[in-house]
């Protein structure tokens, strides 16, 4: 596969602002925390209230399909990515999370898997800088210069289809496990209630 620089296929990165949190019921908007992408899975609940009466630019609002990137974190966690499967439309990017804006057709599932791979994570750690081990940063210029193997789009699409199939199986298994646990808990409670 061709090895290409990030600048070849990313038009720009979009981020939000570093703003103080507001009161819990002061604004309908919430600002993501870095922890929203740290696990590699988008967690919209990892957010804080925006300032009261805050009206953000539309470019700061998280959209379904976004691939988000953590530009700041510990050396081990900096560069984490997550795909926004769904959103309430009232969640905002902070300054420490960037949205990828592609300049050509790319499959986010493939790009997410690539950025989560052990090799790329090590490279991202090397690109990060900062005096504190607890907070490292990646500059856009360094990220644009990162070279990655980019599969042809047809292979990316095949990867995405297989990834979606596996995600569906995992979701079904999670639901089945939860259902079985609930049935077990109900049976257990019934047994102890009868014995009382």
C-alpha positions as CSV (number, residue, x, y, z in Angstrom):
1,X,0.0,0.0,0.0
2,X,1.3,3.5,-0.7
3,X,2.8,5.3,2.3
4,X,1.4,8.8,2.3
5,X,1.7,11.8,4.6
6,X,-1.4,12.9,6.6
7,X,-1.2,16.2,4.7
8,X,-2.0,14.3,1.5
9,X,-5.4,13.2,2.6
10,X,-6.5,15.5,5.4
11,X,-7.7,19.0,4.3
12,X,-7.7,20.4,7.9
13,X,-8.4,19.7,11.5
14,X,-11.2,21.4,13.2
15,X,-11.3,22.0,17.0
16,X,-13.2,24.0,19.5
17,X,-12.3,26.6,22.1
18,X,-10.9,26.3,25.6
19,X,-13.8,27.7,27.6
20,X,-14.9,27.4,31.2
21,X,-17.8,25.2,32.1
22,X,-21.1,26.7,32.9
23,X,-23.9,25.7,35.3
24,X,-25.6,22.4,34.9
25,X,-28.9,23.9,33.5
26,X,-27.5,27.1,32.0
27,X,-27.0,26.0,28.4
28,X,-28.3,23.3,26.1
29,X,-24.7,22.7,24.8
30,X,-22.1,20.5,26.4
31,X,-18.4,20.5,25.8
32,X,-16.6,17.2,25.3
33,X,-13.7,16.2,27.6
34,X,-10.6,14.4,26.3
35,X,-11.9,11.3,28.0
36,X,-14.7,11.1,25.4
37,X,-12.3,9.5,23.0
38,X,-9.6,8.0,25.2
39,X,-11.0,4.4,25.1
40,X,-11.2,4.5,21.3
41,X,-15.0,4.5,21.6
42,X,-17.0,7.8,21.5
43,X,-18.6,8.6,24.8
44,X,-20.8,11.7,24.6
45,X,-21.5,11.5,28.3
46,X,-17.9,12.5,29.0
47,X,-18.7,16.2,28.7
48,X,-19.3,19.3,30.8
49,X,-21.9,22.1,30.5
50,X,-20.9,25.0,28.3
51,X,-21.1,28.6,29.6
52,X,-24.6,29.9,30.2
53,X,-26.2,31.4,27.1
54,X,-23.2,30.3,25.0
55,X,-23.9,30.2,21.2
56,X,-21.1,28.2,19.5
57,X,-20.0,28.4,15.9
58,X,-21.5,25.5,13.9
59,X,-17.9,24.2,13.2
60,X,-17.6,23.4,16.9
61,X,-20.6,21.1,17.0
62,X,-19.9,17.4,16.9
63,X,-21.6,15.6,14.0
64,X,-22.4,11.9,13.4
65,X,-19.7,10.4,11.3
66,X,-16.9,12.6,12.7
67,X,-13.6,11.0,13.5
68,X,-12.2,12.7,16.5
69,X,-8.5,12.9,17.5
70,X,-7.1,13.7,21.0
71,X,-4.2,16.1,20.4
72,X,-3.4,16.3,24.1
73,X,-3.1,13.6,26.8
74,X,-0.5,11.4,28.4
75,X,2.2,10.0,26.1
76,X,0.4,6.7,26.1
77,X,-3.0,8.1,25.3
78,X,-2.3,11.1,23.1
79,X,-3.5,10.6,19.6
80,X,-6.5,8.5,20.6
81,X,-9.3,8.5,18.0
82,X,-13.0,7.6,18.1
83,X,-15.8,7.7,15.5
84,X,-19.0,9.5,16.4
85,X,-21.7,6.9,15.6
86,X,-24.5,9.2,16.8
87,X,-24.8,12.5,18.7
88,X,-27.5,14.7,20.2
89,X,-26.4,17.7,18.0
90,X,-25.7,19.8,21.1
91,X,-22.2,18.6,21.9
92,X,-19.2,20.7,21.2
93,X,-15.5,20.1,20.4
94,X,-13.0,21.4,23.0
95,X,-9.6,22.8,22.0
96,X,-7.9,19.5,22.8
97,X,-10.0,17.3,20.4
98,X,-9.8,17.7,16.6
99,X,-12.2,16.6,13.9
100,X,-10.6,15.2,10.7
101,X,-11.7,16.8,7.5
102,X,-10.7,14.6,4.7
103,X,-9.8,16.0,1.2
104,X,-10.6,12.7,-0.6
105,X,-13.0,9.7,-0.1
106,X,-11.8,7.7,2.9
107,X,-13.4,5.2,5.1
108,X,-13.5,6.4,8.8
109,X,-13.5,2.8,10.1
110,X,-10.3,2.0,8.3
111,X,-8.6,5.3,9.3
112,X,-9.8,4.7,13.0
113,X,-8.3,1.2,13.0
114,X,-5.1,2.5,11.4
115,X,-4.7,5.3,14.0
116,X,-5.5,2.8,16.8
117,X,-2.8,0.3,15.7
118,X,0.1,-0.2,18.0
119,X,2.7,1.0,15.5
120,X,0.8,4.3,14.8
121,X,0.2,4.9,18.5
122,X,3.9,4.6,19.2
123,X,4.6,7.0,16.4
124,X,2.1,9.5,17.7
125,X,3.7,9.2,21.2
126,X,7.0,10.1,19.6
127,X,5.5,13.1,17.9
128,X,4.1,14.5,21.1
129,X,5.9,17.1,23.1
130,X,5.6,18.7,26.5
131,X,7.5,19.1,29.8
132,X,5.0,17.1,31.8
133,X,4.5,13.3,31.4
134,X,0.9,13.8,32.4
135,X,0.0,16.1,29.5
136,X,1.6,15.8,26.1
137,X,0.6,17.7,22.9
138,X,0.8,17.0,19.2
139,X,1.3,20.0,16.9
140,X,-0.7,20.0,13.6
141,X,2.5,20.5,11.6
142,X,4.0,17.3,13.1
143,X,0.8,15.3,12.5
144,X,0.5,16.5,8.9
145,X,4.1,15.1,8.4
146,X,3.2,11.6,9.7
147,X,3.5,8.9,7.0
148,X,0.9,6.1,7.0
149,X,0.1,3.1,4.7
150,X,-3.2,4.0,3.0
151,X,-5.0,1.1,1.4
152,X,-6.8,1.7,-1.9
153,X,-10.4,2.9,-1.3
154,X,-11.9,-0.5,-2.5
155,X,-10.0,-2.3,0.3
156,X,-11.0,0.4,2.8
157,X,-14.7,-0.2,1.9
158,X,-14.2,-4.0,2.3
159,X,-12.6,-3.4,5.7
160,X,-15.5,-1.2,6.7
161,X,-18.1,-3.8,5.7
162,X,-16.3,-6.5,7.7
163,X,-15.9,-4.1,10.6
164,X,-19.6,-3.3,10.6
165,X,-20.5,-7.0,10.5
166,X,-18.2,-7.7,13.5
167,X,-19.6,-4.7,15.4
168,X,-23.1,-6.0,14.8
169,X,-22.2,-9.4,16.2
170,X,-20.5,-7.8,19.2
171,X,-23.6,-5.7,19.8
172,X,-25.9,-8.8,19.6
173,X,-23.6,-10.7,22.0
174,X,-23.6,-7.8,24.5
175,X,-27.4,-7.6,24.4
176,X,-27.7,-11.4,24.8
177,X,-25.3,-11.4,27.7
178,X,-27.2,-8.5,29.4
179,X,-30.5,-10.4,28.9
180,X,-29.0,-13.6,30.3
181,X,-27.7,-11.7,33.3
182,X,-31.1,-10.1,33.9
183,X,-32.8,-13.5,33.8
184,X,-30.2,-15.0,36.2
185,X,-30.6,-12.1,38.6
186,X,-34.4,-12.4,38.5
187,X,-34.2,-16.2,39.1
188,X,-31.7,-15.6,42.0
189,X,-34.0,-13.0,43.6
190,X,-37.0,-15.4,43.2
191,X,-35.1,-18.2,44.9
192,X,-34.1,-16.0,47.9
193,X,-37.6,-14.4,48.1
194,X,-39.1,-17.9,48.3
195,X,-36.7,-18.9,51.0
196,X,-37.5,-15.9,53.2
